[in-house]
Amino acid sequence: MGKPQKKFVAVAGNIGVGKSTLVTLLSKRLNWKPFYEPVGENPYLADFYQDMRAWAFHSQIFFLTQRLGAHRQLVAHPTSVLQDRTVYEDAEVFARNLYQQGLIDDRDFHAYSELYHVLTEFLPPPDLVIYLRADVPVLLQRIAQRGRDYERNITPEYLTTLNTLYEDWVARFNLCPLLTVPAGDLDYVTQSSHLDLVVQKVQEKLTGKEEVIFERLAEGGWK
């Protein structure tokens, strides 16, 4: 038997949806290397919060650079890897949201988008993106449960806007296979059968099965 083929799987989704948790659980189950969001402090953040319109572009360029570097490291890593949040979300969701709010002007957003598209054309995509989908009440509940100070002021309106941008991005995304997981309905943290189901669907998608979906059974379970 030959050496198992390396896989690169990325987990995407809104704030509080459970990306890091799923990366941790899948990495233990599959014995793959987890990679979480870069911990380095964005040197523009303090300025950004003082004057968002002046510093939004600079801040997003920094995040994009960090994410592109992390993506390149994952592609080069010798073993199978799981990534917490993708480079695509930075551009397609968070930078676009700042643009729609008027915090990045047309010229800067065009330059940012051109840079993003040119650089991502040279980066091999993941083998699979797992998109975790959940409604805003679920996101708010999970954000409250983890109790991070800097997330206290996140509003339902902000999460709703991000959810819309995520859905728009997912509808357009075609760089690699994508698996949508109903993260608001599945409790893969406390119910091992739900985690088993996610693992099964991931493996089906990675082996090339064309249509892989989660179906709710009449008695309330999932298959």
DRENPA-3360 file (N, C-alpha, C; in nm, 2 decimals, always signed):
BEGIN
1 = MGKPQKKF = +0.08/-0.12/+0.00/+0.00/+0.00/+0.00/+0.09/+0.12/+0.00 ~ +0.04/+0.22/-0.08/+0.12/+0.35/-0.09/+0.09/+0.44/+0.03 ~ +0.16/+0.54/+0.04/+0.14/+0.64/+0.15/+0.01/+0.71/+0.13 ~ -0.07/+0.73/+0.24/-0.20/+0.80/+0.22/-0.18/+0.94/+0.16 ~ -0.27/+0.98/+0.07/-0.26/+1.11/+0.00/-0.29/+1.22/+0.10 ~ -0.20/+1.32/+0.10/-0.23/+1.44/+0.18/-0.35/+1.51/+0.15 ~ -0.43/+1.56/+0.25/-0.55/+1.64/+0.22/-0.54/+1.77/+0.30 ~ -0.60/+1.87/+0.23/-0.60/+2.01/+0.29/-0.75/+2.04/+0.29;
9 = VAVAGNIG = -0.80/+2.05/+0.42/-0.95/+2.08/+0.44/-0.96/+2.21/+0.52 ~ -1.04/+2.30/+0.47/-1.06/+2.43/+0.55/-1.20/+2.44/+0.60 ~ -1.22/+2.50/+0.71/-1.35/+2.52/+0.78/-1.38/+2.66/+0.78 ~ -1.50/+2.70/+0.72/-1.54/+2.84/+0.70/-1.67/+2.86/+0.78 ~ -1.70/+2.98/+0.81/-1.83/+3.01/+0.87/-1.83/+3.14/+0.96 ~ -1.94/+3.19/+0.99/-1.96/+3.31/+1.07/-1.90/+3.30/+1.21 ~ -1.89/+3.42/+1.27/-1.84/+3.43/+1.41/-1.93/+3.35/+1.50 ~ -1.87/+3.26/+1.58/-1.94/+3.18/+1.68/-2.01/+3.06/+1.63;
17 = VGKSTLVT = -1.98/+3.02/+1.50/-2.05/+2.91/+1.44/-1.99/+2.77/+1.49 ~ -1.87/+2.78/+1.53/-1.80/+2.65/+1.58/-1.69/+2.60/+1.49 ~ -1.62/+2.69/+1.42/-1.51/+2.65/+1.33/-1.40/+2.59/+1.41 ~ -1.35/+2.66/+1.51/-1.23/+2.61/+1.58/-1.26/+2.48/+1.65 ~ -1.39/+2.47/+1.70/-1.43/+2.34/+1.77/-1.43/+2.23/+1.68 ~ -1.48/+2.25/+1.56/-1.49/+2.14/+1.46/-1.35/+2.10/+1.41 ~ -1.26/+2.20/+1.39/-1.12/+2.17/+1.35/-1.06/+2.08/+1.46 ~ -1.08/+2.12/+1.58/-1.02/+2.04/+1.69/-1.07/+1.89/+1.69;
25 = LLSKRLNW = -1.20/+1.88/+1.68/-1.26/+1.75/+1.69/-1.22/+1.66/+1.57 ~ -1.22/+1.72/+1.45/-1.18/+1.65/+1.33/-1.04/+1.61/+1.33 ~ -0.95/+1.70/+1.38/-0.81/+1.67/+1.38/-0.78/+1.55/+1.47 ~ -0.85/+1.54/+1.58/-0.83/+1.43/+1.67/-0.89/+1.30/+1.61 ~ -1.00/+1.31/+1.55/-1.06/+1.19/+1.49/-0.99/+1.14/+1.37 ~ -0.94/+1.23/+1.28/-0.87/+1.19/+1.16/-0.72/+1.19/+1.17 ~ -0.67/+1.23/+1.29/-0.52/+1.24/+1.31/-0.46/+1.33/+1.21 ~ -0.52/+1.45/+1.18/-0.46/+1.55/+1.09/-0.42/+1.67/+1.18;
33 = KPFYEPVG = -0.33/+1.75/+1.12/-0.27/+1.86/+1.19/-0.37/+1.98/+1.18 ~ -0.41/+2.03/+1.30/-0.49/+2.15/+1.30/-0.41/+2.28/+1.29 ~ -0.47/+2.38/+1.21/-0.41/+2.51/+1.21/-0.52/+2.61/+1.24 ~ -0.49/+2.69/+1.34/-0.59/+2.79/+1.38/-0.56/+2.93/+1.33 ~ -0.64/+3.02/+1.35/-0.62/+3.16/+1.30/-0.49/+3.21/+1.36 ~ -0.41/+3.29/+1.28/-0.29/+3.35/+1.33/-0.31/+3.43/+1.46 ~ -0.22/+3.41/+1.55/-0.24/+3.48/+1.68/-0.17/+3.62/+1.69 ~ -0.09/+3.65/+1.59/-0.02/+3.78/+1.58/-0.12/+3.90/+1.58;
41 = ENPYLADF = -0.09/+4.00/+1.66/-0.17/+4.12/+1.67/-0.16/+4.20/+1.54 ~ -0.28/+4.24/+1.49/-0.28/+4.33/+1.37/-0.23/+4.47/+1.42 ~ -0.12/+4.52/+1.37/-0.07/+4.65/+1.42/-0.16/+4.77/+1.38 ~ -0.26/+4.74/+1.29/-0.35/+4.85/+1.25/-0.48/+4.86/+1.34 ~ -0.50/+4.76/+1.42/-0.63/+4.75/+1.48/-0.66/+4.87/+1.57 ~ -0.56/+4.91/+1.65/-0.59/+5.02/+1.74/-0.63/+5.15/+1.66 ~ -0.56/+5.17/+1.55/-0.59/+5.29/+1.47/-0.73/+5.27/+1.40 ~ -0.75/+5.14/+1.36/-0.88/+5.11/+1.29/-1.00/+5.14/+1.38;
49 = YQDMRAWA = -0.99/+5.11/+1.51/-1.10/+5.13/+1.60/-1.11/+5.28/+1.63 ~ -1.01/+5.36/+1.62/-1.01/+5.50/+1.64/-1.07/+5.57/+1.52 ~ -1.04/+5.52/+1.40/-1.09/+5.59/+1.28/-1.10/+5.48/+1.17 ~ -1.22/+5.41/+1.17/-1.24/+5.30/+1.08/-1.22/+5.33/+0.93 ~ -1.27/+5.45/+0.89/-1.27/+5.48/+0.75/-1.12/+5.50/+0.70 ~ -1.04/+5.56/+0.79/-0.90/+5.59/+0.75/-0.81/+5.46/+0.75 ~ -0.85/+5.36/+0.83/-0.75/+5.25/+0.85/-0.81/+5.11/+0.81 ~ -0.93/+5.11/+0.76/-1.00/+4.98/+0.73/-0.92/+4.91/+0.62;
57 = FHSQIFFL = -0.88/+4.98/+0.51/-0.80/+4.92/+0.40/-0.67/+4.87/+0.45 ~ -0.59/+4.94/+0.53/-0.47/+4.89/+0.58/-0.48/+4.77/+0.66 ~ -0.58/+4.77/+0.75/-0.61/+4.66/+0.83/-0.64/+4.53/+0.75 ~ -0.72/+4.54/+0.65/-0.76/+4.43/+0.57/-0.64/+4.38/+0.48 ~ -0.56/+4.47/+0.44/-0.44/+4.43/+0.37/-0.35/+4.34/+0.46 ~ -0.34/+4.38/+0.59/-0.26/+4.30/+0.68/-0.32/+4.16/+0.70 ~ -0.45/+4.16/+0.72/-0.51/+4.03/+0.74/-0.50/+3.94/+0.62 ~ -0.51/+4.00/+0.50/-0.50/+3.92/+0.38/-0.36/+3.87/+0.36;
65 = TQRLGAHR = -0.26/+3.95/+0.39/-0.12/+3.90/+0.39/-0.10/+3.78/+0.48 ~ -0.15/+3.80/+0.61/-0.13/+3.69/+0.70/-0.20/+3.56/+0.66 ~ -0.32/+3.58/+0.61/-0.40/+3.46/+0.56/-0.33/+3.39/+0.44 ~ -0.28/+3.47/+0.35/-0.22/+3.41/+0.23/-0.09/+3.34/+0.27 ~ -0.02/+3.39/+0.37/+0.10/+3.32/+0.41/+0.07/+3.19/+0.48 ~ -0.04/+3.19/+0.56/-0.08/+3.07/+0.63/-0.13/+2.97/+0.53 ~ -0.20/+3.01/+0.43/-0.25/+2.92/+0.32/-0.13/+2.85/+0.25 ~ -0.03/+2.93/+0.22/+0.09/+2.88/+0.15/+0.16/+2.77/+0.24;
73 = QLVAHPTS = +0.17/+2.80/+0.37/+0.23/+2.70/+0.46/+0.15/+2.57/+0.47 ~ +0.02/+2.58/+0.46/-0.07/+2.46/+0.47/-0.05/+2.38/+0.34 ~ -0.04/+2.45/+0.23/-0.02/+2.37/+0.10/+0.11/+2.30/+0.11 ~ +0.21/+2.36/+0.17/+0.35/+2.30/+0.17/+0.36/+2.19/+0.28 ~ +0.27/+2.19/+0.38/+0.28/+2.10/+0.49/+0.28/+1.95/+0.45 ~ +0.37/+1.87/+0.50/+0.38/+1.73/+0.45/+0.26/+1.64/+0.49 ~ +0.18/+1.67/+0.59/+0.07/+1.58/+0.62/-0.06/+1.65/+0.60 ~ -0.17/+1.57/+0.62/-0.30/+1.63/+0.60/-0.33/+1.73/+0.71;
81 = VLQDRTVY = -0.40/+1.84/+0.67/-0.42/+1.95/+0.76/-0.56/+2.00/+0.76 ~ -0.60/+2.06/+0.87/-0.73/+2.13/+0.88/-0.71/+2.27/+0.92 ~ -0.78/+2.37/+0.84/-0.76/+2.51/+0.86/-0.88/+2.57/+0.92 ~ -0.86/+2.66/+1.02/-0.97/+2.73/+1.09/-0.98/+2.87/+1.02 ~ -1.08/+2.89/+0.93/-1.11/+3.01/+0.85/-1.02/+3.02/+0.73 ~ -1.07/+3.06/+0.62/-1.00/+3.06/+0.50/-0.96/+3.20/+0.45 ~ -0.87/+3.21/+0.36/-0.83/+3.34/+0.30/-0.95/+3.40/+0.22 ~ -1.03/+3.31/+0.17/-1.15/+3.36/+0.09/-1.24/+3.44/+0.17;
89 = EDAEVFAR = -1.26/+3.40/+0.30/-1.36/+3.48/+0.38/-1.31/+3.62/+0.41 ~ -1.18/+3.63/+0.43/-1.13/+3.77/+0.46/-1.17/+3.87/+0.35 ~ -1.16/+3.82/+0.22/-1.19/+3.91/+0.11/-1.34/+3.91/+0.08 ~ -1.40/+3.80/+0.07/-1.54/+3.79/+0.02/-1.65/+3.82/+0.12 ~ -1.61/+3.82/+0.25/-1.71/+3.85/+0.35/-1.67/+3.97/+0.43 ~ -1.55/+3.97/+0.50/-1.52/+4.08/+0.59/-1.47/+4.21/+0.52 ~ -1.39/+4.20/+0.42/-1.35/+4.32/+0.35/-1.47/+4.37/+0.27 ~ -1.55/+4.29/+0.21/-1.66/+4.33/+0.13/-1.76/+4.40/+0.23;
97 = NLYQQGLI = -1.78/+4.35/+0.35/-1.87/+4.41/+0.44/-1.82/+4.56/+0.47 ~ -1.69/+4.58/+0.50/-1.64/+4.71/+0.52/-1.66/+4.80/+0.40 ~ -1.65/+4.75/+0.28/-1.68/+4.82/+0.16/-1.82/+4.86/+0.15 ~ -1.91/+4.77/+0.18/-2.05/+4.80/+0.17/-2.10/+4.90/+0.28 ~ -2.02/+4.90/+0.39/-2.05/+5.00/+0.49/-2.00/+5.14/+0.46 ~ -1.92/+5.15/+0.36/-1.86/+5.28/+0.32/-1.73/+5.31/+0.39 ~ -1.67/+5.20/+0.46/-1.55/+5.22/+0.53/-1.42/+5.20/+0.44 ~ -1.44/+5.14/+0.33/-1.34/+5.13/+0.23/-1.39/+5.19/+0.10;
105 = DDRDFHAY = -1.32/+5.28/+0.04/-1.38/+5.35/-0.08/-1.36/+5.26/-0.21 ~ -1.42/+5.30/-0.32/-1.42/+5.22/-0.44/-1.28/+5.19/-0.49 ~ -1.19/+5.30/-0.49/-1.06/+5.28/-0.54/-0.98/+5.18/-0.46 ~ -0.99/+5.19/-0.33/-0.91/+5.10/-0.24/-0.97/+4.95/-0.25 ~ -1.10/+4.94/-0.26/-1.16/+4.81/-0.26/-1.12/+4.74/-0.40 ~ -1.12/+4.82/-0.50/-1.08/+4.76/-0.63/-0.94/+4.71/-0.63 ~ -0.85/+4.79/-0.57/-0.71/+4.75/-0.56/-0.69/+4.63/-0.47 ~ -0.76/+4.63/-0.36/-0.76/+4.51/-0.27/-0.81/+4.39/-0.34;
113 = SELYHVLT = -0.92/+4.40/-0.41/-0.98/+4.28/-0.48/-0.89/+4.23/-0.59 ~ -0.83/+4.32/-0.66/-0.73/+4.28/-0.77/-0.62/+4.20/-0.71 ~ -0.56/+4.25/-0.60/-0.45/+4.18/-0.53/-0.50/+4.05/-0.48 ~ -0.61/+4.04/-0.42/-0.67/+3.91/-0.37/-0.68/+3.81/-0.49 ~ -0.74/+3.85/-0.60/-0.77/+3.76/-0.71/-0.64/+3.71/-0.77 ~ -0.55/+3.80/-0.79/-0.42/+3.76/-0.85/-0.34/+3.66/-0.77 ~ -0.34/+3.69/-0.64/-0.26/+3.61/-0.55/-0.33/+3.47/-0.53 ~ -0.46/+3.47/-0.52/-0.53/+3.34/-0.50/-0.52/+3.25/-0.62;
121 = EFLPPPDL = -0.50/+3.31/-0.74/-0.49/+3.24/-0.86/-0.36/+3.15/-0.86 ~ -0.26/+3.20/-0.79/-0.13/+3.12/-0.78/-0.13/+3.02/-0.66 ~ -0.23/+3.03/-0.57/-0.24/+2.94/-0.46/-0.32/+2.82/-0.49 ~ -0.27/+2.70/-0.47/-0.36/+2.58/-0.49/-0.47/+2.59/-0.39 ~ -0.60/+2.56/-0.43/-0.71/+2.57/-0.33/-0.71/+2.44/-0.24 ~ -0.78/+2.45/-0.13/-0.79/+2.33/-0.05/-0.86/+2.21/-0.13 ~ -0.85/+2.09/-0.08/-0.92/+1.98/-0.13/-1.07/+1.99/-0.10 ~ -1.10/+2.06/+0.01/-1.24/+2.07/+0.05/-1.26/+2.19/+0.14;
129 = VIYLRADV = -1.37/+2.27/+0.12/-1.41/+2.37/+0.22/-1.54/+2.32/+0.29 ~ -1.53/+2.32/+0.42/-1.65/+2.29/+0.50/-1.71/+2.42/+0.54 ~ -1.84/+2.44/+0.50/-1.91/+2.57/+0.54/-2.01/+2.54/+0.65 ~ -1.99/+2.60/+0.76/-2.08/+2.58/+0.88/-2.19/+2.69/+0.87 ~ -2.31/+2.64/+0.86/-2.42/+2.74/+0.85/-2.51/+2.73/+0.98 ~ -2.54/+2.85/+1.03/-2.63/+2.86/+1.15/-2.70/+2.99/+1.15 ~ -2.82/+3.00/+1.20/-2.89/+3.12/+1.21/-2.84/+3.21/+1.32 ~ -2.87/+3.34/+1.32/-2.82/+3.44/+1.41/-2.85/+3.41/+1.56;
137 = PVLLQRIA = -2.97/+3.36/+1.60/-2.99/+3.33/+1.74/-2.89/+3.22/+1.79 ~ -2.86/+3.13/+1.71/-2.76/+3.02/+1.75/-2.62/+3.09/+1.76 ~ -2.58/+3.17/+1.67/-2.45/+3.24/+1.68/-2.44/+3.32/+1.81 ~ -2.55/+3.40/+1.83/-2.55/+3.48/+1.95/-2.54/+3.40/+2.08 ~ -2.60/+3.29/+2.09/-2.60/+3.20/+2.20/-2.46/+3.15/+2.22 ~ -2.40/+3.11/+2.12/-2.26/+3.05/+2.13/-2.16/+3.15/+2.16 ~ -2.17/+3.27/+2.10/-2.08/+3.38/+2.14/-2.09/+3.42/+2.28 ~ -2.22/+3.42/+2.34/-2.24/+3.45/+2.48/-2.17/+3.34/+2.57;
145 = QRGRDYER = -2.19/+3.22/+2.52/-2.14/+3.10/+2.60/-1.98/+3.11/+2.62 ~ -1.92/+3.15/+2.51/-1.77/+3.15/+2.52/-1.71/+3.27/+2.59 ~ -1.80/+3.38/+2.60/-1.76/+3.49/+2.69/-1.64/+3.57/+2.66 ~ -1.61/+3.59/+2.54/-1.49/+3.67/+2.50/-1.53/+3.82/+2.51 ~ -1.45/+3.90/+2.58/-1.48/+4.04/+2.61/-1.49/+4.12/+2.47 ~ -1.40/+4.09/+2.38/-1.41/+4.17/+2.26/-1.53/+4.14/+2.16 ~ -1.60/+4.03/+2.20/-1.72/+4.00/+2.12/-1.85/+4.04/+2.18 ~ -1.84/+4.11/+2.30/-1.96/+4.15/+2.37/-2.05/+4.24/+2.29;
153 = NITPEYLT = -1.99/+4.33/+2.21/-2.07/+4.43/+2.13/-2.11/+4.39/+2.00 ~ -2.09/+4.26/+1.96/-2.14/+4.21/+1.83/-2.29/+4.21/+1.83 ~ -2.35/+4.27/+1.73/-2.50/+4.29/+1.72/-2.56/+4.18/+1.63 ~ -2.69/+4.15/+1.65/-2.76/+4.06/+1.56/-2.76/+4.12/+1.42 ~ -2.76/+4.25/+1.40/-2.76/+4.30/+1.27/-2.63/+4.28/+1.20 ~ -2.52/+4.29/+1.27/-2.39/+4.26/+1.21/-2.38/+4.12/+1.17 ~ -2.42/+4.02/+1.25/-2.42/+3.88/+1.22/-2.51/+3.85/+1.10 ~ -2.62/+3.92/+1.09/-2.71/+3.89/+0.98/-2.65/+3.94/+0.85;
161 = TLNTLYED = -2.58/+4.05/+0.85/-2.51/+4.10/+0.73/-2.40/+4.00/+0.69 ~ -2.33/+3.95/+0.79/-2.22/+3.86/+0.76/-2.28/+3.73/+0.70 ~ -2.39/+3.68/+0.76/-2.45/+3.56/+0.71/-2.50/+3.58/+0.56 ~ -2.55/+3.69/+0.53/-2.59/+3.72/+0.39/-2.47/+3.71/+0.30 ~ -2.36/+3.78/+0.34/-2.24/+3.78/+0.26/-2.18/+3.63/+0.25 ~ -2.18/+3.56/+0.36/-2.14/+3.42/+0.35/-2.22/+3.34/+0.25 ~ -2.35/+3.35/+0.25/-2.44/+3.28/+0.16/-2.41/+3.32/+0.02 ~ -2.39/+3.45/-0.01/-2.36/+3.50/-0.14/-2.22/+3.44/-0.19;
169 = WVARFNLC = -2.12/+3.44/-0.10/-1.99/+3.38/-0.14/-2.00/+3.23/-0.17 ~ -2.07/+3.16/-0.08/-2.09/+3.01/-0.10/-2.15/+2.98/-0.23 ~ -2.25/+3.06/-0.27/-2.33/+3.04/-0.39/-2.23/+3.06/-0.51 ~ -2.13/+3.14/-0.50/-2.04/+3.17/-0.61/-1.91/+3.08/-0.61 ~ -1.88/+3.02/-0.50/-1.76/+2.95/-0.48/-1.74/+2.83/-0.56 ~ -1.64/+2.82/-0.64/-1.62/+2.70/-0.73/-1.47/+2.66/-0.74 ~ -1.39/+2.70/-0.65/-1.25/+2.67/-0.66/-1.22/+2.53/-0.61 ~ -1.30/+2.47/-0.53/-1.29/+2.33/-0.49/-1.42/+2.28/-0.44;
177 = PLLTVPAG = -1.44/+2.15/-0.41/-1.56/+2.10/-0.35/-1.59/+2.17/-0.22 ~ -1.72/+2.19/-0.19/-1.77/+2.25/-0.07/-1.88/+2.17/-0.01 ~ -1.87/+2.15/+0.12/-1.97/+2.08/+0.20/-2.03/+2.17/+0.30 ~ -2.16/+2.19/+0.29/-2.24/+2.27/+0.38/-2.29/+2.19/+0.50 ~ -2.26/+2.23/+0.62/-2.30/+2.15/+0.74/-2.40/+2.24/+0.82 ~ -2.52/+2.18/+0.85/-2.62/+2.25/+0.93/-2.57/+2.26/+1.07 ~ -2.48/+2.35/+1.10/-2.41/+2.36/+1.23/-2.51/+2.40/+1.34 ~ -2.62/+2.47/+1.31/-2.72/+2.51/+1.41/-2.80/+2.39/+1.46;
185 = DLDYVTQS = -2.81/+2.29/+1.38/-2.89/+2.17/+1.41/-2.81/+2.05/+1.47 ~ -2.69/+2.04/+1.42/-2.60/+1.93/+1.47/-2.52/+1.97/+1.59 ~ -2.52/+1.89/+1.69/-2.44/+1.91/+1.81/-2.32/+1.81/+1.81 ~ -2.22/+1.84/+1.73/-2.11/+1.75/+1.72/-2.01/+1.75/+1.84 ~ -2.04/+1.84/+1.93/-1.96/+1.85/+2.05/-2.00/+1.75/+2.15 ~ -2.13/+1.74/+2.18/-2.18/+1.64/+2.28/-2.24/+1.51/+2.23 ~ -2.27/+1.51/+2.10/-2.33/+1.39/+2.04/-2.23/+1.33/+1.94 ~ -2.17/+1.22/+1.98/-2.07/+1.16/+1.90/-2.13/+1.11/+1.76;
193 = SHLDLVVQ = -2.26/+1.08/+1.76/-2.32/+1.03/+1.63/-2.32/+1.15/+1.53 ~ -2.34/+1.27/+1.58/-2.34/+1.39/+1.49/-2.19/+1.41/+1.43 ~ -2.09/+1.39/+1.52/-1.96/+1.40/+1.47/-1.92/+1.29/+1.37 ~ -1.97/+1.17/+1.40/-1.95/+1.06/+1.31/-2.01/+1.09/+1.17 ~ -2.13/+1.15/+1.17/-2.19/+1.19/+1.05/-2.11/+1.29/+0.97 ~ -2.06/+1.39/+1.04/-1.98/+1.49/+0.97/-1.86/+1.43/+0.91 ~ -1.79/+1.34/+0.99/-1.67/+1.27/+0.94/-1.70/+1.19/+0.81 ~ -1.82/+1.12/+0.82/-1.86/+1.04/+0.70/-1.88/+1.13/+0.58;
201 = KVQEKLTG = -1.95/+1.24/+0.60/-1.98/+1.33/+0.48/-1.85/+1.39/+0.43 ~ -1.76/+1.43/+0.52/-1.63/+1.48/+0.47/-1.56/+1.38/+0.39 ~ -1.55/+1.25/+0.44/-1.48/+1.15/+0.36/-1.55/+1.12/+0.23 ~ -1.68/+1.12/+0.23/-1.75/+1.10/+0.10/-1.72/+1.21/+0.00 ~ -1.71/+1.33/+0.05/-1.68/+1.45/-0.04/-1.54/+1.44/-0.09 ~ -1.45/+1.40/+0.00/-1.30/+1.39/-0.04/-1.28/+1.27/-0.14 ~ -1.36/+1.17/-0.14/-1.34/+1.06/-0.23/-1.42/+1.09/-0.36 ~ -1.47/+1.20/-0.38/-1.53/+1.24/-0.51/-1.68/+1.22/-0.53;
209 = KEEVIFER = -1.75/+1.19/-0.42/-1.90/+1.17/-0.44/-1.96/+1.31/-0.47 ~ -2.03/+1.31/-0.58/-2.08/+1.43/-0.64/-2.17/+1.51/-0.54 ~ -2.28/+1.44/-0.49/-2.37/+1.51/-0.41/-2.37/+1.45/-0.27 ~ -2.33/+1.54/-0.17/-2.32/+1.50/-0.03/-2.40/+1.60/+0.05 ~ -2.51/+1.56/+0.11/-2.59/+1.65/+0.18/-2.63/+1.58/+0.32 ~ -2.67/+1.67/+0.41/-2.73/+1.62/+0.54/-2.88/+1.62/+0.53 ~ -2.94/+1.51/+0.56/-3.08/+1.50/+0.55/-3.14/+1.47/+0.69 ~ -3.25/+1.55/+0.73/-3.32/+1.53/+0.86/-3.42/+1.42/+0.84;
217 = LAEGGWK = -3.41/+1.32/+0.93/-3.51/+1.21/+0.92/-3.64/+1.25/+0.99 ~ -3.74/+1.17/+0.96/-3.88/+1.21/+1.01/-3.88/+1.20/+1.16 ~ -3.80/+1.11/+1.22/-3.80/+1.10/+1.37/-3.71/+1.20/+1.44 ~ -3.65/+1.29/+1.36/-3.57/+1.39/+1.42/-3.42/+1.37/+1.41 ~ -3.38/+1.26/+1.36/-3.24/+1.23/+1.35/-3.18/+1.29/+1.22 ~ -3.06/+1.25/+1.19/-2.99/+1.30/+1.06/-2.93/+1.18/+1.00 ~ -2.91/+1.19/+0.86/-2.84/+1.09/+0.79/-2.76/+1.16/+0.68;
% end
